[in-house]
C-alpha cells in the first residue's frame, strides 16, 4: 500500500450492514479490516461478539449501530441498546438521530436523547447519524449544533439506507457548524478513491463504506502527497 492508501485506510469504518450478511461475510469483513489497517468494522449488534473475537489483538475497532436505520426507536430503548452493545464489546457507536422529532422542532427531545446516549456510552465515542437527504439545510445545522452540545464525538451524514448518501456539500456544511473539535463522518455511496478524497477534502475525518478495499487499492498516484496532512483523523483521541 502507498502512504496515501495507508492514511486513507485509517479513516475508514469498513462496514457491513446488509440484513442478509452471514457469519462468513462478517469473517471476511474482519479479515479485510486486519489486512488493510482500517480504523474499524461497523456491524449490527448481533455480530458484535463475533467481530470482537475475530479482531482480538488487532488495532481494528468494533463499531456497532443503534436505533438503525430509522432513528425512531423510543429513547430509553436506544439507551439500553447502546449499553448492551458496549457490554458485548462495541468500541464505537453509530446512532441514528430521531429525524421526525427534529422535523417537529422538538430540539429539547432530540438533545435530551443524544445527551442520554452519550452518558450511557460512558466514554465510548458516539457518532450521530442525521440522514441528511431527509433534512433541509436549516435542519442539518440545528441537528449538528445539538450533536455538539450533547458531547457526541461525531456527526455523520447518512445511514446508507436512506434516499441519498454523502455529499461534499453536506460534509462542508456540517464541518462549518461543528468546527474543528469533533469528527464528521461521511457515509453512503462512497465507492471509489476520488470520492473518498473529495469528502475528506470537504472536512470529513472518517468514512463509512463497504468499498474500503476498492478505495485503498485505487489509483492514488495522481493525488498530491500531504492531501490529508492537517486533518484530524481521530478527533478527541478515540484511536
C-alpha positions as CSV (number, residue, x, y, z in Angstrom):
1,X,0.0,0.0,0.0
2,X,1.2,3.5,-0.7
3,X,1.4,6.1,2.1
4,X,-1.7,7.8,1.0
5,X,-3.6,4.5,0.8
6,X,-2.5,3.7,4.4
7,X,-3.7,7.1,5.5
8,X,-7.0,6.6,3.8
9,X,-7.3,3.2,5.4
10,X,-7.0,4.7,8.9
11,X,-10.0,6.9,8.0
12,X,-12.3,4.0,7.1
13,X,-15.0,2.3,9.1
14,X,-15.3,-1.0,7.0
15,X,-19.0,-1.5,7.0
16,X,-21.3,-4.5,6.5
17,X,-24.9,-3.7,7.5
18,X,-26.8,-5.8,4.9
19,X,-29.5,-7.7,6.8
20,X,-28.7,-10.9,4.9
21,X,-25.0,-10.8,5.9
22,X,-23.9,-14.2,7.2
23,X,-21.2,-15.2,9.8
24,X,-18.9,-16.0,6.9
25,X,-19.4,-12.5,5.5
26,X,-18.5,-11.0,8.8
27,X,-15.4,-13.1,9.0
28,X,-14.4,-11.8,5.5
29,X,-15.1,-8.2,6.6
30,X,-12.8,-8.6,9.7
31,X,-10.1,-10.3,7.6
32,X,-10.1,-7.4,5.2
33,X,-10.0,-4.9,8.0
34,X,-6.9,-6.5,9.5
35,X,-5.2,-6.8,6.2
36,X,-5.7,-3.2,5.2
37,X,-5.5,-1.5,8.6
38,X,-8.9,0.1,8.6
39,X,-10.0,2.1,11.6
40,X,-12.9,-0.2,12.4
41,X,-15.5,-2.6,11.2
42,X,-19.1,-1.4,11.6
43,X,-21.7,-4.2,12.1
44,X,-25.1,-4.8,13.6
45,X,-25.4,-5.6,17.2
46,X,-25.9,-9.4,16.8
47,X,-22.5,-9.5,15.1
48,X,-20.5,-7.6,17.7
49,X,-19.4,-10.6,19.7
50,X,-18.1,-12.4,16.6
51,X,-16.3,-9.3,15.3
52,X,-14.7,-8.6,18.6
53,X,-13.5,-12.2,18.8
54,X,-12.1,-12.0,15.2
55,X,-10.3,-8.8,15.9
56,X,-8.8,-9.7,19.3
57,X,-5.2,-8.4,19.5
58,X,-5.8,-6.2,16.5
59,X,-5.7,-2.4,16.3
60,X,-9.1,-2.5,14.3
61,X,-12.0,-1.4,16.5
62,X,-15.5,-2.7,16.5
63,X,-18.3,-0.2,15.9
64,X,-22.0,-1.0,16.1
65,X,-25.2,0.7,15.0
66,X,-28.1,1.6,17.3
67,X,-31.6,2.9,16.5
68,X,-30.8,1.9,13.0
69,X,-31.7,2.7,10.3
70,X,-34.8,4.9,11.1
71,X,-33.9,6.6,14.3
72,X,-37.5,6.4,15.6
73,X,-36.9,4.0,18.4
74,X,-38.1,5.2,21.8
75,X,-35.3,7.0,23.6
76,X,-34.9,4.5,26.5
77,X,-34.7,1.6,24.1
78,X,-31.9,3.4,22.3
79,X,-30.1,3.9,25.5
80,X,-30.5,0.2,26.5
81,X,-29.3,-0.8,23.1
82,X,-26.2,1.3,23.4
83,X,-25.4,-0.1,26.9
84,X,-25.9,-3.6,25.6
85,X,-23.6,-3.1,22.6
86,X,-20.8,-1.8,24.8
87,X,-21.2,-4.8,27.1
88,X,-20.9,-7.1,24.1
89,X,-17.6,-5.4,23.0
90,X,-18.5,-2.4,20.8
91,X,-15.9,0.3,21.0
92,X,-17.7,2.9,19.0
93,X,-21.5,3.5,18.4
94,X,-23.2,4.9,15.3
95,X,-26.7,6.0,16.5
96,X,-29.5,7.5,14.3
97,X,-31.0,10.8,15.5
98,X,-34.8,10.9,15.9
99,X,-35.5,12.6,12.5
100,X,-39.2,13.1,13.0
101,X,-38.7,14.8,16.3
102,X,-36.1,17.1,14.7
103,X,-38.6,18.0,12.0
104,X,-41.2,18.7,14.7
105,X,-38.9,21.3,16.0
106,X,-38.7,19.4,19.3
107,X,-35.0,20.2,19.8
108,X,-35.4,19.6,23.6
109,X,-36.3,16.0,23.0
110,X,-33.5,15.5,20.4
111,X,-30.9,17.0,22.7
112,X,-32.1,15.1,25.8
113,X,-32.0,11.8,23.9
114,X,-28.5,12.5,22.5
115,X,-27.2,13.6,25.8
116,X,-28.5,10.5,27.5
117,X,-26.9,8.3,24.8
118,X,-23.5,10.0,25.3
119,X,-23.9,9.5,29.0
120,X,-24.8,5.8,28.6
121,X,-21.8,5.3,26.3
122,X,-19.5,6.4,29.2
123,X,-16.6,7.5,27.1
124,X,-17.2,5.2,24.1
125,X,-17.3,7.5,21.0
126,X,-20.9,8.2,19.8
127,X,-21.4,9.1,16.1
128,X,-24.8,10.7,15.5
129,X,-26.4,9.9,12.1
130,X,-28.5,12.7,10.7
131,X,-29.7,11.2,7.4
132,X,-29.0,14.5,5.6
133,X,-31.0,13.6,2.5
134,X,-34.2,13.9,4.5
135,X,-33.3,17.3,6.0
136,X,-33.3,20.9,4.9
137,X,-30.0,22.8,5.4
138,X,-31.6,24.6,8.3
139,X,-32.4,21.2,9.9
140,X,-28.9,19.9,9.3
141,X,-27.5,23.0,11.1
142,X,-29.8,22.6,14.0
143,X,-29.1,18.9,14.3
144,X,-25.3,19.4,14.1
145,X,-25.5,22.0,16.8
146,X,-27.4,19.6,19.0
147,X,-24.8,16.9,18.4
148,X,-22.0,19.3,19.5
149,X,-24.0,20.3,22.6
150,X,-24.7,16.7,23.6
151,X,-21.0,15.9,23.8
152,X,-21.0,13.3,21.0
153,X,-17.8,12.6,19.2
154,X,-19.0,12.7,15.6
155,X,-21.8,13.9,13.4
156,X,-22.5,11.6,10.5
157,X,-24.2,12.2,7.1
158,X,-26.2,9.1,6.4
159,X,-27.2,5.6,7.2
160,X,-26.6,4.3,3.6
161,X,-30.2,3.1,3.7
162,X,-31.9,6.4,3.1
163,X,-32.7,8.2,-0.2
164,X,-29.2,9.7,-0.6
165,X,-25.6,9.3,0.6
166,X,-22.7,11.5,1.5
167,X,-22.0,14.7,-0.5
168,X,-19.2,17.1,-0.2
169,X,-21.7,19.9,0.2
170,X,-23.2,18.3,3.3
171,X,-19.8,17.5,4.8
172,X,-18.7,21.1,4.3
173,X,-22.0,22.3,5.9
174,X,-21.6,20.1,8.9
175,X,-18.0,21.0,9.4
176,X,-18.9,24.7,9.3
177,X,-21.3,24.1,12.2
178,X,-19.3,21.7,14.4
179,X,-15.9,23.4,14.0
180,X,-12.6,21.6,14.4
181,X,-13.2,19.8,17.7
182,X,-15.4,16.9,16.7
183,X,-15.5,14.4,13.8
184,X,-17.5,14.5,10.7
185,X,-18.2,11.0,9.3
186,X,-19.3,10.7,5.6
187,X,-21.3,7.6,4.8
188,X,-23.4,6.4,2.0
189,X,-22.4,5.8,-1.6
190,X,-18.6,6.1,-1.1
191,X,-17.2,3.6,-3.6
192,X,-14.0,5.0,-5.1
193,X,-10.8,6.8,-4.2
194,X,-11.7,10.1,-5.8
195,X,-15.0,10.3,-3.9
196,X,-13.3,9.4,-0.6
197,X,-10.6,12.1,-1.1
198,X,-13.2,14.7,-2.1
199,X,-15.2,14.1,1.1
200,X,-12.0,14.2,3.3
201,X,-11.1,17.4,1.5
202,X,-14.5,18.9,2.3
203,X,-13.9,18.3,6.0
204,X,-14.7,14.6,6.8
205,X,-12.5,12.8,9.2
206,X,-14.0,9.4,8.9
207,X,-15.6,7.4,6.0
208,X,-18.2,4.7,6.4
209,X,-18.1,2.4,3.4
210,X,-18.5,-1.2,2.3
211,X,-16.0,-0.4,-0.5
212,X,-12.9,0.2,1.6
213,X,-10.8,-2.3,-0.1
214,X,-11.5,-0.8,-3.6
215,X,-10.8,2.7,-2.2
216,X,-7.4,1.9,-0.8
217,X,-6.5,-0.1,-3.9
218,X,-7.5,2.8,-6.2
219,X,-5.1,4.8,-8.2
220,X,-3.8,7.4,-5.8
221,X,-0.7,8.2,-7.8
222,X,-2.2,11.4,-9.1
223,X,-3.1,12.7,-5.6
224,X,-0.5,15.1,-4.3
225,X,1.4,14.0,-1.2
226,X,0.1,15.5,2.0
227,X,-3.5,16.0,0.9
228,X,-4.6,14.7,4.2
229,X,-2.0,16.5,6.3
230,X,-3.5,18.6,9.0
231,X,-6.7,16.6,9.1
232,X,-7.5,15.2,12.5
233,X,-8.3,11.5,11.7
234,X,-9.2,10.7,15.2
235,X,-10.8,13.8,16.8
236,X,-11.0,13.7,20.6
237,X,-8.4,10.9,20.7
238,X,-10.5,7.8,20.3
239,X,-8.0,6.0,18.3
